[in-house]
């Protein structure tokens, strides 16, 4: 699996998942449950991961939407 984007923003994470889901690109969010340890302060970024075979397509979709960046 390759890291596509890292974000601390839950709203942006939902947007990213929606974009990838609409394009039928399988993805997994790593570190999603870290908020239980951090107290929900949003200090640790969540990583949106895709397999190598979908990496090019996923990057193209997020680039078109202006969402291909880490925050």
C-alpha positions as CSV (number, residue, x, y, z in Angstrom):
1,X,0.0,0.0,0.0
2,X,1.2,3.5,-0.8
3,X,0.4,6.7,1.1
4,X,-1.6,9.0,-1.1
5,X,-2.4,11.9,1.4
6,X,-2.0,12.7,5.1
7,X,-4.5,14.9,6.8
8,X,-5.5,15.9,10.3
9,X,-8.9,17.3,9.2
10,X,-11.8,14.9,9.5
11,X,-13.9,16.9,7.0
12,X,-11.2,16.7,4.4
13,X,-10.7,13.0,5.1
14,X,-14.4,12.5,4.4
15,X,-14.0,14.4,1.1
16,X,-11.0,12.4,0.1
17,X,-12.8,9.1,0.8
18,X,-15.8,10.3,-1.2
19,X,-13.7,11.2,-4.2
20,X,-12.0,7.9,-4.2
21,X,-15.2,6.0,-3.5
22,X,-17.0,7.7,-6.4
23,X,-14.2,6.6,-8.7
24,X,-14.3,3.0,-7.4
25,X,-10.8,3.2,-6.1
26,X,-10.3,0.9,-3.1
27,X,-8.6,2.7,-0.3
28,X,-7.9,2.3,3.4
29,X,-7.4,5.0,6.1
30,X,-4.5,4.2,8.4
31,X,-4.3,5.8,11.9
32,X,-8.0,6.5,11.9
33,X,-8.5,5.2,15.5
34,X,-5.5,7.1,17.0
35,X,-8.0,9.8,18.2
36,X,-8.9,7.5,21.0
37,X,-5.3,7.8,22.2
38,X,-4.8,11.5,21.5
39,X,-8.1,12.7,23.0
40,X,-9.6,13.9,19.7
41,X,-7.3,16.9,19.4
42,X,-6.3,16.1,15.8
43,X,-2.6,16.1,16.3
44,X,-1.8,12.9,14.4
45,X,-2.5,12.8,10.6
46,X,-4.6,10.1,9.1
47,X,-3.1,8.4,6.0
48,X,-5.2,7.6,3.0
49,X,-3.6,4.5,1.4
50,X,-4.1,2.9,-2.0
51,X,-2.5,-0.1,-3.7
52,X,0.2,0.5,-6.2
53,X,-2.1,-0.4,-9.1
54,X,-4.5,2.4,-8.2
55,X,-1.9,5.0,-7.3
56,X,-1.7,6.8,-10.6
57,X,-5.5,7.1,-11.0
58,X,-6.0,8.2,-7.4
59,X,-3.4,10.9,-7.7
60,X,-4.9,12.1,-11.0
61,X,-8.4,12.4,-9.4
62,X,-7.1,14.2,-6.3
63,X,-4.9,16.5,-8.4
64,X,-8.0,17.5,-10.6
65,X,-9.9,18.4,-7.4
66,X,-6.9,20.3,-5.9
67,X,-6.7,17.8,-3.0
68,X,-3.3,16.2,-3.6
69,X,-1.4,17.7,-0.7
70,X,-0.6,16.8,2.9
71,X,-1.7,19.0,5.8
